[in-house]
Amino acid sequence: MTSVPPKPLAPLNPLDSAVAKVKRHILPLFLVMFIANYIDRVNIGFVNSHMQADLGIGAAAYGLGSGLFFVGYALFEVPSNVLMQKYGARAWLTRIMGTWGLVAGAMAFVWNDTSFYVLRFLLGVAEAGFFPGVVFYFTQWLPQKERGKAVAVFLGGSALASVLSGPITGSLLSISGLGLRGWQWMFLIEGAFSILLCGVSWLLLKSHIRDAAWLTPEERRVLQTSIATEQAERDALGSAHLPALKLLKDPQIFLFCFLYFAIQLTIYAATFWLPTIIRKMGGLSDFEVGMFNTIPWLIAMVAMYCFAVLSAKWRFQQAWLAGALVIAACGLFASTSGNPVFSFVAICFSAIGFKAAASLFWPIPQGYLDARVAAAVIALINSVGNLGGFFAPAAFGYLQQHTGSITGGLYGLGVASLVAAAAGFLTRNRRVNHDIMAPPVHSKAH
């Protein structure tokens, strides 16, 4: 009796093979870039007490400086996007990484409040355009059906960066020598890593599919054809640009901006002030503070996955978003207790809500918006929402400076989360093209 040999696996078609190779070549690099980006943005949360002791930068100045990053980021995001389209994503992403690495390293040499403000603002200016630049790169290299998956993997880097930032930054703070303090070495090393990474990105990223030597000629051809065909179909539908004034007439867009702003308020308040809350538990080294700082974000990563699975099974996105925001509010209210350990546990509980809310939010505007205006409106929502990163740290710093406590800020965040939970039910899934995109229909009936 002869055995039948197994059938060989069917080879991937050239398009699938090309897509798989593109993902293998660019996604790991973009993940590392995002982690470096996030750490350089939030590492000041670990040196608040050090800069206060060495430079006299108080809580109010710290909070204001933390937030000024987002002012620079919001003001220069649109100009950065324009220049990126002129010079190409490869060159512009490399420029972004190099300049933000230089500014991040220069933070080691701040000497007073003003220099701190200036460098934080410049860090936001340098980083502006990074996220849309990566998304733009995906549009040039991946078919539409693959871009959502790639963006999801890329955004997963924020959760991973939240976990890694504590141990990495905490361990660097223990370095000393050459007349520099630990916090100075931390800024220098993390900034230098970003500068090194910009060289790697220049070597590994390519501006055009035709330049990718790691694709076969057939893979390059089918990938270029697929992307060009999709672009032609979009062009046939009409202009992808819509006057900003027409966008702003839709109250749903105002609602989306408010919701994302409220979510970002809580995320960045926790990001910048969590190490300060942890230090109140007493007797912890910088490395131990960094390790404790990873706990809420690890819990949040699990929660984000669970909420995503549940919301996909039982579809009512607004209800899931509201539930997550209520969890965040309950944790924030509980964190106002006088016990530092209980406050930390409450923040861990709150992180389940506000991190899950960030991921549950985006399918709502994406489902509402016409495809031809989605990119522009999502950029608007992202810019407005990120201003929450300015207001929350600045307000917390003011409260800490003038009242000796951030309890009032935590109550305020809790109330904002509850209001956002209620407002979430006012959002709609109906597409906006009937309101602001479709041409008027003239009936022939009289």
URHU-V810412 format. One record per residue. N is the residue number from 1. PHI is phi in degrees with one decimal (NA if undefined). PSI is psi in degrees with one decimal (NA if undefined). NEAR is the number of other C-alpha atoms within 10 Angstrom. Layout:
# URHU-V810412
n=N phi=PHI psi=PSI near=NEAR
n=N phi=PHI psi=PSI near=NEAR
This chain:
# URHU-V810412
n=1 phi=NA psi=121.7 near=3
n=2 phi=-93.8 psi=140.7 near=4
n=3 phi=-85.7 psi=146.2 near=5
n=4 phi=-87.8 psi=122.3 near=6
n=5 phi=-65.0 psi=144.1 near=6
n=6 phi=-64.6 psi=146.9 near=6
n=7 phi=-71.6 psi=135.6 near=6
n=8 phi=-66.8 psi=147.5 near=6
n=9 phi=-64.9 psi=137.9 near=6
n=10 phi=-67.5 psi=132.8 near=6
n=11 phi=-68.0 psi=153.0 near=8
n=12 phi=-64.9 psi=143.7 near=10
n=13 phi=-69.2 psi=160.6 near=10
n=14 phi=-57.0 psi=-35.9 near=18
n=15 phi=-68.2 psi=-46.5 near=20
n=16 phi=-63.0 psi=-39.6 near=14
n=17 phi=-63.8 psi=-41.5 near=15
n=18 phi=-64.6 psi=-44.1 near=23
n=19 phi=-61.3 psi=-43.9 near=17
n=20 phi=-61.3 psi=-40.6 near=14
n=21 phi=-68.4 psi=-40.3 near=14
n=22 phi=-60.1 psi=-44.7 near=18
n=23 phi=-62.9 psi=-42.0 near=16
n=24 phi=-65.0 psi=-31.7 near=11
n=25 phi=-84.7 psi=-34.9 near=13
n=26 phi=-107.3 psi=-30.9 near=19
n=27 phi=-65.6 psi=-44.5 near=17
n=28 phi=-59.3 psi=-40.3 near=14
n=29 phi=-64.4 psi=-44.2 near=17
n=30 phi=-65.2 psi=-33.7 near=18
n=31 phi=-63.8 psi=-46.0 near=19
n=32 phi=-63.7 psi=-40.9 near=17
n=33 phi=-61.1 psi=-42.0 near=21
n=34 phi=-65.2 psi=-40.2 near=22
n=35 phi=-63.3 psi=-45.7 near=23
n=36 phi=-62.1 psi=-40.8 near=21
n=37 phi=-59.5 psi=-47.3 near=23
n=38 phi=-66.8 psi=-42.8 near=19
n=39 phi=-63.7 psi=-43.8 near=22
n=40 phi=-64.9 psi=-24.7 near=26
n=41 phi=-78.3 psi=-39.7 near=20
n=42 phi=-109.5 psi=-0.2 near=18
n=43 phi=-64.5 psi=-18.5 near=22
n=44 phi=-65.9 psi=-18.8 near=25
n=45 phi=-61.1 psi=-23.2 near=20
n=46 phi=-92.5 psi=-8.7 near=28
n=47 phi=-118.6 psi=14.9 near=22
n=48 phi=-54.1 psi=-52.6 near=20
n=49 phi=-67.8 psi=-34.9 near=19
n=50 phi=-65.7 psi=-44.8 near=17
n=51 phi=-70.6 psi=-30.0 near=20
n=52 phi=-68.5 psi=-41.3 near=15
n=53 phi=-71.2 psi=-40.3 near=11
n=54 phi=-86.9 psi=-32.5 near=11
n=55 phi=-119.7 psi=-8.5 near=13
n=56 phi=74.7 psi=20.5 near=14
n=57 phi=-79.5 psi=107.9 near=21
n=58 phi=-78.2 psi=-179.7 near=18
n=59 phi=-63.1 psi=-41.6 near=23
n=60 phi=-64.4 psi=-43.9 near=20
n=61 phi=-65.5 psi=-38.8 near=22
n=62 phi=-61.9 psi=-47.2 near=28
n=63 phi=-62.9 psi=-42.5 near=28
n=64 phi=-65.2 psi=-44.9 near=23
n=65 phi=-62.9 psi=-39.1 near=26
n=66 phi=-58.3 psi=-43.1 near=28
n=67 phi=-76.7 psi=-27.6 near=29
n=68 phi=-61.9 psi=-23.9 near=27
n=69 phi=-52.1 psi=-45.0 near=28
n=70 phi=-74.9 psi=-23.7 near=29
n=71 phi=-67.6 psi=-49.1 near=21
n=72 phi=-60.5 psi=-39.7 near=22
n=73 phi=-62.9 psi=-47.0 near=24
n=74 phi=-68.7 psi=-40.3 near=21
n=75 phi=-66.9 psi=-33.9 near=14
n=76 phi=-107.5 psi=5.9 near=17
n=77 phi=-66.9 psi=-45.1 near=22
n=78 phi=-66.1 psi=-49.0 near=17
n=79 phi=-57.6 psi=-36.8 near=11
n=80 phi=-63.9 psi=-40.2 near=22
n=81 phi=-64.6 psi=-38.6 near=20
n=82 phi=-63.0 psi=-45.7 near=12
n=83 phi=-67.8 psi=-32.9 near=13
n=84 phi=-63.0 psi=-40.9 near=22
n=85 phi=-69.1 psi=-26.2 near=12
n=86 phi=-76.8 psi=-45.0 near=11
n=87 phi=-97.5 psi=-12.0 near=12
n=88 phi=97.2 psi=147.6 near=18
n=89 phi=-65.6 psi=-37.2 near=26
n=90 phi=-60.8 psi=-52.4 near=20
n=91 phi=-65.7 psi=-39.7 near=17
n=92 phi=-73.7 psi=-39.2 near=21
n=93 phi=-64.0 psi=-38.1 near=25
n=94 phi=-64.9 psi=-41.7 near=21
n=95 phi=-61.2 psi=-44.2 near=21
n=96 phi=-58.7 psi=-47.8 near=23
n=97 phi=-63.3 psi=-42.2 near=25
n=98 phi=-64.6 psi=-45.1 near=23
n=99 phi=-70.6 psi=-38.6 near=20
n=100 phi=-70.5 psi=-31.4 near=26
n=101 phi=-64.4 psi=-40.8 near=29
n=102 phi=-63.5 psi=-45.4 near=19
n=103 phi=-67.6 psi=-41.3 near=23
n=104 phi=-60.8 psi=-41.3 near=29
n=105 phi=-67.7 psi=-35.4 near=24
n=106 phi=-65.9 psi=-19.5 near=16
n=107 phi=-58.5 psi=-20.8 near=23
n=108 phi=-64.9 psi=-17.9 near=20
n=109 phi=-115.3 psi=18.7 near=14
n=110 phi=-63.9 psi=148.5 near=16
n=111 phi=-129.9 psi=-11.6 near=14
n=112 phi=-159.1 psi=-176.5 near=15
n=113 phi=-58.8 psi=-46.0 near=17
n=114 phi=-62.9 psi=-45.4 near=13
n=115 phi=-64.0 psi=-34.5 near=14
n=116 phi=-63.4 psi=-46.6 near=22
n=117 phi=-60.0 psi=-47.5 near=20
n=118 phi=-61.2 psi=-45.5 near=16
n=119 phi=-71.0 psi=-34.4 near=21
n=120 phi=-66.1 psi=-41.8 near=26
n=121 phi=-62.1 psi=-45.0 near=21
n=122 phi=-66.0 psi=-31.2 near=22
n=123 phi=-63.5 psi=-40.9 near=26
n=124 phi=-64.1 psi=-40.6 near=24
n=125 phi=-62.0 psi=-44.5 near=24
n=126 phi=-64.3 psi=-38.3 near=26
n=127 phi=-81.9 psi=-19.1 near=28
n=128 phi=-52.8 psi=131.7 near=25
n=129 phi=96.4 psi=-5.1 near=26
n=130 phi=-65.0 psi=-53.1 near=25
n=131 phi=-61.6 psi=-53.1 near=18
n=132 phi=-63.2 psi=-27.2 near=19
n=133 phi=-64.2 psi=-41.6 near=22
n=134 phi=-66.6 psi=-42.9 near=19
n=135 phi=-62.2 psi=-40.9 near=17
n=136 phi=-61.4 psi=-40.6 near=17
n=137 phi=-60.0 psi=-41.6 near=21
n=138 phi=-60.3 psi=-39.2 near=22
n=139 phi=-65.6 psi=-25.4 near=15
n=140 phi=-86.6 psi=-14.3 near=17
n=141 phi=-125.1 psi=-12.7 near=23
n=142 phi=-130.4 psi=142.1 near=23
n=143 phi=-62.5 psi=159.9 near=21
n=144 phi=-58.1 psi=-41.0 near=15
n=145 phi=-66.0 psi=-18.9 near=8
n=146 phi=-95.6 psi=-14.8 near=15
n=147 phi=-69.4 psi=-39.0 near=16
n=148 phi=-60.4 psi=-41.4 near=14
n=149 phi=-64.5 psi=-41.9 near=11
n=150 phi=-65.2 psi=-41.8 near=17
n=151 phi=-64.3 psi=-38.8 near=15
n=152 phi=-62.4 psi=-42.9 near=11
n=153 phi=-63.8 psi=-44.2 near=15
n=154 phi=-60.5 psi=-46.0 near=22
n=155 phi=-66.3 psi=-25.9 near=16
n=156 phi=-60.4 psi=-21.2 near=15
n=157 phi=-62.7 psi=-27.0 near=20
n=158 phi=-67.0 psi=-40.3 near=19
n=159 phi=-67.7 psi=-42.0 near=17
n=160 phi=-65.0 psi=-39.6 near=19
n=161 phi=-64.6 psi=-36.4 near=20
n=162 phi=-60.8 psi=-37.4 near=23
n=163 phi=-73.5 psi=-41.3 near=24
n=164 phi=-78.9 psi=-26.5 near=20
n=165 phi=-60.9 psi=-37.3 near=22
n=166 phi=-64.5 psi=-58.0 near=26
n=167 phi=-61.6 psi=-40.0 near=19
n=168 phi=-64.7 psi=-51.8 near=17
n=169 phi=-66.7 psi=-41.2 near=29
n=170 phi=-60.9 psi=-39.3 near=24
n=171 phi=-70.8 psi=-36.2 near=18
n=172 phi=-68.1 psi=-27.1 near=20
n=173 phi=-66.8 psi=-16.0 near=22
n=174 phi=-83.0 psi=-7.8 near=15
n=175 phi=-77.1 psi=142.4 near=14
n=176 phi=-150.2 psi=161.3 near=14
n=177 phi=138.2 psi=163.8 near=8
n=178 phi=57.3 psi=29.1 near=6
n=179 phi=75.7 psi=10.2 near=7
n=180 phi=-110.0 psi=144.7 near=12
n=181 phi=-82.3 psi=168.4 near=16
n=182 phi=-59.5 psi=-41.2 near=22
n=183 phi=-67.4 psi=-29.5 near=24
n=184 phi=-70.6 psi=-42.5 near=23
n=185 phi=-61.9 psi=-37.7 near=20
n=186 phi=-59.7 psi=-48.8 near=29
n=187 phi=-62.4 psi=-43.9 near=26
n=188 phi=-63.6 psi=-46.5 near=21
n=189 phi=-68.5 psi=-44.4 near=17
n=190 phi=-68.7 psi=-36.7 near=23
n=191 phi=-65.1 psi=-41.6 near=28
n=192 phi=-63.6 psi=-35.3 near=18
n=193 phi=-62.6 psi=-41.2 near=17
n=194 phi=-65.4 psi=-38.3 near=28
n=195 phi=-64.5 psi=-42.8 near=22
n=196 phi=-61.5 psi=-39.6 near=14
n=197 phi=-66.9 psi=-29.8 near=20
n=198 phi=-66.9 psi=-33.3 near=23
n=199 phi=-66.6 psi=-39.4 near=14
n=200 phi=-64.1 psi=-42.4 near=13
n=201 phi=-64.0 psi=-37.3 near=20
n=202 phi=-64.8 psi=-36.0 near=16
n=203 phi=-75.2 psi=-37.2 near=11
n=204 phi=-91.6 psi=-33.2 near=13
n=205 phi=-80.8 psi=146.7 near=20
n=206 phi=-120.8 psi=148.2 near=19
n=207 phi=-76.1 psi=-34.2 near=16
n=208 phi=-134.6 psi=152.4 near=15
n=209 phi=-58.4 psi=-35.8 near=18
n=210 phi=-63.3 psi=-18.0 near=15
n=211 phi=-89.3 psi=-5.8 near=11
n=212 phi=-81.4 psi=99.2 near=16
n=213 phi=-68.5 psi=-18.6 near=10
n=214 phi=-84.2 psi=1.0 near=13
n=215 phi=-103.8 psi=144.3 near=19
n=216 phi=-72.9 psi=159.6 near=13
n=217 phi=-54.2 psi=-39.4 near=12
n=218 phi=-66.9 psi=-41.0 near=12
n=219 phi=-64.5 psi=-40.7 near=22
n=220 phi=-62.4 psi=-41.3 near=20
n=221 phi=-65.3 psi=-49.1 near=16
n=222 phi=-69.7 psi=-33.4 near=16
n=223 phi=-68.7 psi=-44.6 near=24
n=224 phi=-62.4 psi=-40.9 near=19
n=225 phi=-64.7 psi=-44.1 near=14
n=226 phi=-60.8 psi=-46.9 near=15
n=227 phi=-68.7 psi=-39.5 near=16
n=228 phi=-65.7 psi=-37.7 near=14
n=229 phi=-64.9 psi=-43.9 near=13
n=230 phi=-62.7 psi=-39.6 near=13
n=231 phi=-64.9 psi=-40.1 near=14
n=232 phi=-63.5 psi=-38.5 near=10
n=233 phi=-65.2 psi=-39.9 near=10
n=234 phi=-65.9 psi=-40.4 near=14
n=235 phi=-64.0 psi=-34.7 near=12
n=236 phi=-67.2 psi=-25.4 near=9
n=237 phi=-74.6 psi=-19.0 near=9
n=238 phi=124.4 psi=-179.7 near=9
n=239 phi=-63.3 psi=139.4 near=10
n=240 phi=-86.7 psi=-1.2 near=14
n=241 phi=-105.3 psi=140.6 near=11
n=242 phi=-131.5 psi=136.6 near=14
n=243 phi=-55.4 psi=137.2 near=9
n=244 phi=-59.2 psi=-34.6 near=11
n=245 phi=-64.3 psi=-34.9 near=8
n=246 phi=-68.2 psi=-38.5 near=11
n=247 phi=-60.5 psi=-41.7 near=20
n=248 phi=-74.5 psi=-7.3 near=12
n=249 phi=-78.8 psi=-15.2 near=12
n=250 phi=-87.6 psi=113.8 near=13
n=251 phi=-62.8 psi=-23.8 near=11
n=252 phi=-63.0 psi=-34.4 near=18
n=253 phi=-69.4 psi=-38.5 near=21
n=254 phi=-58.9 psi=-41.1 near=14
n=255 phi=-65.4 psi=-42.9 near=18
n=256 phi=-61.0 psi=-42.2 near=27
n=257 phi=-62.4 psi=-42.8 near=21
n=258 phi=-63.6 psi=-44.3 near=19
n=259 phi=-60.7 psi=-46.7 near=26
n=260 phi=-69.8 psi=-34.1 near=23
n=261 phi=-60.8 psi=-45.0 near=24
n=262 phi=-63.7 psi=-39.5 near=29
n=263 phi=-65.2 psi=-45.5 near=27
n=264 phi=-67.9 psi=-31.6 near=26
n=265 phi=-51.4 psi=-51.3 near=24
n=266 phi=-70.4 psi=-42.3 near=29
n=267 phi=-60.1 psi=-47.1 near=23
n=268 phi=-79.6 psi=-26.4 near=22
n=269 phi=-62.0 psi=-45.0 near=26
n=270 phi=-66.7 psi=-41.2 near=24
n=271 phi=-59.6 psi=-47.1 near=19
n=272 phi=-84.2 psi=-25.4 near=25
n=273 phi=-110.0 psi=-7.7 near=20
n=274 phi=-59.1 psi=-45.1 near=19
n=275 phi=-57.6 psi=-35.0 near=23
n=276 phi=-65.6 psi=-41.1 near=16
n=277 phi=-63.2 psi=-41.6 near=20
n=278 phi=-64.4 psi=-40.3 near=19
n=279 phi=-61.1 psi=-26.4 near=18
n=280 phi=-67.9 psi=-15.7 near=14
n=281 phi=-69.3 psi=-20.1 near=15
n=282 phi=85.2 psi=145.0 near=11
n=283 phi=71.0 psi=20.4 near=9
n=284 phi=-105.7 psi=138.7 near=13
n=285 phi=-78.1 psi=170.6 near=14
n=286 phi=-59.4 psi=-41.4 near=22
n=287 phi=-65.9 psi=-39.7 near=19
n=288 phi=-66.4 psi=-37.2 near=16
n=289 phi=-60.6 psi=-42.8 near=25
n=290 phi=-62.9 psi=-39.3 near=24
n=291 phi=-68.0 psi=-42.9 near=19
n=292 phi=-61.8 psi=-33.8 near=20
n=293 phi=-64.4 psi=-24.4 near=26
n=294 phi=-75.8 psi=-21.7 near=20
n=295 phi=-61.0 psi=-51.1 near=18
n=296 phi=-58.6 psi=-36.2 near=23
n=297 phi=-75.6 psi=-32.8 near=23
n=298 phi=-63.4 psi=-44.8 near=18
n=299 phi=-61.0 psi=-41.2 near=16
n=300 phi=-64.6 psi=-36.4 near=24
n=301 phi=-61.4 psi=-44.1 near=20
n=302 phi=-64.2 psi=-42.5 near=12
n=303 phi=-63.8 psi=-41.0 near=18
n=304 phi=-60.0 psi=-42.0 near=22
n=305 phi=-65.7 psi=-45.1 near=13
n=306 phi=-62.8 psi=-44.1 near=13
n=307 phi=-63.2 psi=-38.9 near=20
n=308 phi=-63.1 psi=-43.1 near=15
n=309 phi=-64.5 psi=-45.9 near=11
n=310 phi=-67.1 psi=-41.2 near=12
n=311 phi=-70.0 psi=-26.2 near=17
n=312 phi=-75.1 psi=-29.9 near=11
n=313 phi=-82.0 psi=-46.1 near=9
n=314 phi=-113.3 psi=97.6 near=9
n=315 phi=-82.4 psi=110.1 near=10
n=316 phi=-164.2 psi=80.5 near=13
n=317 phi=-58.6 psi=-37.4 near=21
n=318 phi=-62.6 psi=-38.7 near=23
n=319 phi=-68.5 psi=-41.0 near=16
n=320 phi=-64.9 psi=-40.6 near=22
n=321 phi=-62.2 psi=-45.0 near=27
n=322 phi=-63.0 psi=-41.3 near=24
n=323 phi=-61.5 psi=-42.3 near=18
n=324 phi=-63.5 psi=-40.6 near=26
n=325 phi=-68.2 psi=-34.7 near=32
n=326 phi=-66.1 psi=-40.4 near=24
n=327 phi=-59.5 psi=-44.8 near=22
n=328 phi=-59.2 psi=-44.5 near=32
n=329 phi=-63.3 psi=-43.7 near=30
n=330 phi=-61.4 psi=-42.6 near=20
n=331 phi=-64.1 psi=-39.3 near=25
n=332 phi=-66.7 psi=-43.5 near=29
n=333 phi=-62.1 psi=-42.4 near=21
n=334 phi=-66.3 psi=-28.7 near=21
n=335 phi=-71.7 psi=-7.4 near=25
n=336 phi=-81.7 psi=0.5 near=21
n=337 phi=-63.6 psi=157.3 near=14
n=338 phi=-75.7 psi=-11.3 near=10
n=339 phi=-85.6 psi=116.7 near=11
n=340 phi=-60.6 psi=-37.9 near=17
n=341 phi=-66.8 psi=-45.3 near=16
n=342 phi=-64.2 psi=-37.3 near=15
n=343 phi=-61.6 psi=-40.5 near=22
n=344 phi=-65.2 psi=-43.6 near=26
n=345 phi=-60.5 psi=-40.5 near=16
n=346 phi=-65.5 psi=-38.0 near=21
n=347 phi=-65.0 psi=-37.4 near=26
n=348 phi=-59.3 psi=-42.6 near=24
n=349 phi=-65.5 psi=-41.9 near=22
n=350 phi=-62.6 psi=-36.8 near=30
n=351 phi=-60.3 psi=-31.8 near=31
n=352 phi=-55.0 psi=-42.8 near=25
n=353 phi=-76.7 psi=-51.4 near=30
n=354 phi=-74.5 psi=-29.6 near=29
n=355 phi=-74.0 psi=-38.9 near=25
n=356 phi=-64.2 psi=-38.4 near=28
n=357 phi=-61.2 psi=-37.2 near=29
n=358 phi=-61.8 psi=-38.8 near=19
n=359 phi=-81.9 psi=-30.9 near=16
n=360 phi=-73.8 psi=-21.6 near=21
n=361 phi=-69.2 psi=-46.9 near=20
n=362 phi=-62.2 psi=-35.0 near=15
n=363 phi=-60.5 psi=-22.6 near=12
n=364 phi=-70.2 psi=-56.5 near=19
n=365 phi=-65.2 psi=-32.1 near=24
n=366 phi=-64.5 psi=-36.0 near=16
n=367 phi=-75.5 psi=-24.3 near=15
n=368 phi=-84.2 psi=-34.9 near=18
n=369 phi=-83.8 psi=144.1 near=22
n=370 phi=-65.5 psi=141.8 near=21
n=371 phi=-59.0 psi=-27.5 near=15
n=372 phi=-76.3 psi=-16.7 near=18
n=373 phi=-117.0 psi=-1.9 near=19
n=374 phi=-58.2 psi=-45.0 near=18
n=375 phi=-61.8 psi=-44.5 near=15
n=376 phi=-65.6 psi=-42.6 near=17
n=377 phi=-72.2 psi=-38.5 near=22
n=378 phi=-63.2 psi=-38.1 near=18
n=379 phi=-62.8 psi=-40.3 near=15
n=380 phi=-63.0 psi=-47.3 near=19
n=381 phi=-61.0 psi=-43.2 near=21
n=382 phi=-63.2 psi=-41.8 near=17
n=383 phi=-65.5 psi=-47.5 near=21
n=384 phi=-65.0 psi=-43.2 near=20
n=385 phi=-61.8 psi=-39.1 near=23
n=386 phi=-67.0 psi=-18.0 near=25
n=387 phi=-65.3 psi=-18.5 near=24
n=388 phi=-59.5 psi=-27.9 near=25
n=389 phi=-68.7 psi=-17.5 near=27
n=390 phi=-86.6 psi=-49.3 near=24
n=391 phi=-68.5 psi=-41.2 near=23
n=392 phi=-65.5 psi=-53.3 near=28
n=393 phi=-62.2 psi=-38.6 near=30
n=394 phi=-64.2 psi=-43.3 near=23
n=395 phi=-65.9 psi=-41.6 near=20
n=396 phi=-64.1 psi=-41.1 near=24
n=397 phi=-63.6 psi=-40.5 near=28
n=398 phi=-62.5 psi=-44.9 near=21
n=399 phi=-64.3 psi=-43.0 near=19
n=400 phi=-62.1 psi=-40.3 near=19
n=401 phi=-68.1 psi=-40.4 near=17
n=402 phi=-100.4 psi=-18.4 near=11
n=403 phi=-120.7 psi=-11.2 near=11
n=404 phi=75.8 psi=10.5 near=11
n=405 phi=-151.8 psi=151.6 near=15
n=406 phi=-106.5 psi=15.9 near=20
n=407 phi=-58.5 psi=-44.0 near=19
n=408 phi=-60.0 psi=-38.5 near=16
n=409 phi=-65.3 psi=-39.4 near=22
n=410 phi=-64.9 psi=-41.3 near=23
n=411 phi=-60.8 psi=-43.1 near=18
n=412 phi=-61.3 psi=-41.6 near=17
n=413 phi=-65.1 psi=-38.8 near=23
n=414 phi=-61.7 psi=-44.5 near=25
n=415 phi=-63.5 psi=-43.7 near=18
n=416 phi=-60.2 psi=-38.2 near=19
n=417 phi=-65.9 psi=-39.6 near=29
n=418 phi=-67.1 psi=-41.9 near=20
n=419 phi=-62.6 psi=-42.2 near=17
n=420 phi=-64.7 psi=-36.5 near=24
n=421 phi=-61.3 psi=-43.1 near=26
n=422 phi=-67.9 psi=-41.4 near=17
n=423 phi=-66.0 psi=-28.1 near=16
n=424 phi=-58.5 psi=-30.7 near=23
n=425 phi=-72.7 psi=-12.1 near=14
n=426 phi=-85.8 psi=-11.2 near=12
n=427 phi=-73.9 psi=154.3 near=19
n=428 phi=-124.3 psi=155.5 near=14
n=429 phi=-96.7 psi=-8.0 near=14
n=430 phi=-63.1 psi=139.1 near=14
n=431 phi=-70.7 psi=148.4 near=16
n=432 phi=-82.2 psi=-6.3 near=22
n=433 phi=-64.3 psi=-27.1 near=15
n=434 phi=-72.2 psi=-21.4 near=11
n=435 phi=-91.9 psi=-45.7 near=15
n=436 phi=-127.5 psi=-2.9 near=17
n=437 phi=-111.6 psi=-40.7 near=16
n=438 phi=-71.1 psi=140.4 near=10
n=439 phi=-69.2 psi=155.1 near=9
n=440 phi=-63.5 psi=141.3 near=9
n=441 phi=-99.8 psi=123.0 near=6
n=442 phi=-101.7 psi=115.3 near=6
n=443 phi=-76.2 psi=143.5 near=6
n=444 phi=-85.5 psi=-8.7 near=5
n=445 phi=-75.5 psi=145.2 near=4
n=446 phi=-114.7 psi=NA near=3
